[in-house]
Amino acid sequence: MNIIHCDQLSDEWYTARLGKLTASHFADVLSAGSGRETYMMRLLAERMTGQRYMGYSDKNMEWGIETEPQARDYYEWVTDEKVEQVGIIFADEVGASPDGLVGDKGLLEIKCPLTTTHLGYIIKDKFPVKYKPQVQGQLLITGRQWVDFVSFDPRYLKQPFWCIRVERDETYLMKLSAATAAFTTELSELQKKLEKAK
């Protein structure tokens, strides 16, 4: 495991991730639809051009990025845990950027969603399954035991903070490990094919 200490979303962070599979896109890797191929071509383009993909951004995403430090502080206050921030963590050529390391065994993943989404998390009080590939992927890469998944919305004053602990799922991790290995092998083969082309 290799930890790169840098600010997330910095030039150094983007350079470290360039052309590499990351946990935030493990759902694409597992996709039976076009998501897998689209992500494969994006990483291939990054490898072949050395240029990073300029992703979609909107005001809600920007608000989430701006609010994340406040969420991290709130988590530390509620749990009395110190969070160590990291840029990106690699195991081989596969990376993850958790929102923090917690103690020796834990990770922190923060979402600062729309209020409607935040309220849904509170009402259902269950881990949102759409984030399972990302969160379990972070555990796979880091070797850690659990992730505290946080939803934070300071606009909802009654309950701005919601947290659920997600433990390692070893059966799922075996499936995820096989899928990411197949993906990275295929990506490398496509890169070699393009490099040999006239």
Wavefront OBJ file of the C-alpha trace (Angstrom):
o trace
v 0.000 0.000 0.000
v 1.340 3.390 -1.038
v -0.120 6.574 0.490
v 0.333 9.817 -1.431
v -0.118 12.800 0.851
v -1.538 15.695 -1.144
v -4.702 17.761 -1.236
v -7.573 16.016 -2.972
v -8.541 17.762 -6.226
v -5.061 19.330 -6.466
v -2.891 19.030 -9.595
v -0.702 16.484 -7.785
v -3.788 14.411 -6.921
v -5.057 14.428 -10.505
v -1.591 13.511 -11.807
v -1.347 10.560 -9.399
v -4.738 9.242 -10.582
v -4.131 9.765 -14.293
v -5.088 6.649 -16.245
v -5.556 4.557 -13.110
v -8.567 2.689 -11.834
v -9.991 4.235 -8.652
v -12.593 3.069 -6.144
v -14.970 5.926 -6.949
v -15.549 4.198 -10.309
v -15.764 0.578 -9.159
v -19.503 0.685 -9.899
v -18.558 1.299 -13.553
v -16.168 -1.668 -13.463
v -19.002 -3.906 -12.234
v -21.492 -2.469 -14.722
v -23.004 -4.816 -17.273
v -23.967 -1.832 -19.421
v -22.066 0.909 -21.201
v -20.578 2.348 -18.000
v -17.715 -0.146 -17.988
v -16.653 0.550 -21.568
v -17.033 4.315 -21.164
v -14.787 4.292 -18.096
v -12.294 1.992 -19.833
v -12.034 4.396 -22.791
v -11.666 7.373 -20.470
v -8.702 5.788 -18.663
v -7.228 4.642 -21.956
v -7.472 8.181 -23.336
v -5.732 9.530 -20.228
v -2.928 7.000 -20.631
v -2.453 7.671 -24.330
v -2.629 11.468 -24.179
v -1.337 12.272 -20.695
v -4.323 14.606 -20.327
v -6.833 14.225 -17.530
v -10.524 13.827 -18.157
v -12.406 17.022 -17.402
v -15.456 15.725 -15.573
v -18.872 17.206 -15.129
v -19.386 19.690 -12.312
v -22.376 21.691 -11.111
v -23.301 23.944 -8.192
v -24.450 21.020 -6.048
v -21.136 19.211 -6.507
v -19.196 22.389 -5.766
v -21.268 22.947 -2.626
v -20.473 19.393 -1.520
v -16.741 19.956 -1.991
v -16.880 23.236 -0.058
v -18.916 21.675 2.783
v -16.785 18.543 3.246
v -14.263 20.119 5.701
v -17.152 21.181 7.940
v -18.508 17.614 7.804
v -15.107 16.201 8.764
v -14.884 18.582 11.738
v -18.406 17.607 12.807
v -17.496 13.911 12.607
v -14.438 14.475 14.808
v -16.567 16.364 17.320
v -19.337 13.718 17.452
v -17.065 10.659 17.553
v -14.093 12.127 19.427
v -11.878 10.551 16.749
v -9.018 12.283 14.947
v -9.239 12.030 11.151
v -6.036 11.883 9.121
v -6.518 13.312 5.637
v -4.797 11.630 2.706
v -4.617 12.338 -0.996
v -4.776 8.912 -2.573
v -3.865 5.379 -1.536
v -2.673 2.782 -4.049
v -2.516 -0.987 -3.891
v -0.641 -1.939 -7.050
v -2.078 0.361 -9.716
v -5.557 0.684 -8.202
v -6.347 3.707 -6.036
v -8.784 5.059 -3.479
v -9.262 8.519 -2.010
v -11.176 8.128 1.238
v -12.080 11.336 3.029
v -9.935 10.269 5.948
v -8.231 7.539 7.931
v -9.735 6.873 11.368
v -7.482 5.167 13.893
v -5.748 1.981 12.745
v -8.792 0.225 11.306
v -11.230 2.762 9.921
v -11.939 5.054 7.012
v -14.246 8.020 6.566
v -16.384 8.618 3.481
v -18.353 11.878 3.422
v -21.256 12.857 1.199
v -22.761 16.352 1.307
v -25.869 15.755 -0.793
v -29.027 17.639 -1.591
v -31.315 18.012 1.408
v -33.828 15.640 -0.186
v -31.165 12.923 -0.382
v -29.931 13.614 3.150
v -33.470 13.290 4.527
v -33.874 10.002 2.659
v -30.750 8.611 4.323
v -32.074 9.619 7.753
v -35.521 8.118 7.152
v -34.274 4.816 5.675
v -31.347 4.600 8.123
v -29.562 2.094 5.876
v -26.325 2.259 3.937
v -27.150 3.374 0.360
v -26.275 0.347 -1.762
v -25.199 2.446 -4.764
v -22.029 3.323 -2.821
v -21.153 -0.287 -1.987
v -18.566 -0.696 -4.791
v -16.786 2.523 -3.779
v -16.819 1.900 -0.029
v -15.924 -1.795 -0.196
v -13.294 -0.863 -2.780
v -11.711 1.524 -0.300
v -11.542 -1.332 2.211
v -10.050 -3.650 -0.414
v -7.286 -1.195 -1.317
v -6.431 -0.051 2.206
v -6.878 -3.340 4.061
v -8.910 -1.491 6.688
v -11.847 -3.043 8.558
v -14.648 -0.486 8.337
v -15.838 2.785 6.811
v -17.944 5.374 8.587
v -20.232 6.614 5.815
v -21.435 10.139 6.590
v -24.153 12.290 5.090
v -23.868 15.926 6.108
v -26.234 18.800 5.367
v -25.946 21.870 7.625
v -29.075 23.305 5.980
v -31.129 20.743 7.916
v -30.514 22.071 11.411
v -32.497 19.368 13.216
v -30.111 16.608 12.091
v -27.271 17.828 9.859
v -25.203 14.680 10.476
v -26.027 11.033 9.731
v -23.484 8.218 9.974
v -23.523 4.473 9.457
v -20.604 2.080 9.868
v -19.940 -0.307 6.980
v -17.878 -3.418 7.721
v -15.762 -5.432 5.290
v -17.768 -7.908 3.199
v -15.184 -10.569 2.336
v -17.418 -12.388 -0.174
v -18.121 -9.151 -2.015
v -14.438 -8.179 -1.857
v -13.461 -11.403 -3.648
v -15.873 -10.546 -6.465
v -14.646 -6.956 -6.567
v -10.993 -8.003 -6.597
v -11.581 -10.351 -9.543
v -13.509 -7.676 -11.470
v -10.869 -4.988 -10.954
v -8.059 -7.389 -11.915
v -9.866 -8.305 -15.140
v -10.510 -4.632 -15.885
v -6.894 -3.554 -15.371
v -5.629 -6.470 -17.490
v -7.988 -5.543 -20.324
v -7.019 -1.881 -20.044
v -3.306 -2.732 -20.284
v -3.922 -4.968 -23.303
v -5.801 -2.188 -25.100
v -2.986 0.232 -24.315
v -0.405 -2.175 -25.770
v -2.544 -2.627 -28.869
v -2.694 1.127 -29.451
v 1.023 1.557 -28.794
v 1.811 -1.079 -31.448
v -0.573 0.424 -34.014
v 0.997 2.298 -36.932
l 1 2 3 4 5 6 7 8 9 10 11 12 13 14 15 16 17 18 19 20 21 22 23 24 25 26 27 28 29 30 31 32 33 34 35 36 37 38 39 40 41 42 43 44 45 46 47 48 49 50 51 52 53 54 55 56 57 58 59 60 61 62 63 64 65 66 67 68 69 70 71 72 73 74 75 76 77 78 79 80 81 82 83 84 85 86 87 88 89 90 91 92 93 94 95 96 97 98 99 100 101 102 103 104 105 106 107 108 109 110 111 112 113 114 115 116 117 118 119 120 121 122 123 124 125 126 127 128 129 130 131 132 133 134 135 136 137 138 139 140 141 142 143 144 145 146 147 148 149 150 151 152 153 154 155 156 157 158 159 160 161 162 163 164 165 166 167 168 169 170 171 172 173 174 175 176 177 178 179 180 181 182 183 184 185 186 187 188 189 190 191 192 193 194 195 196 197 198
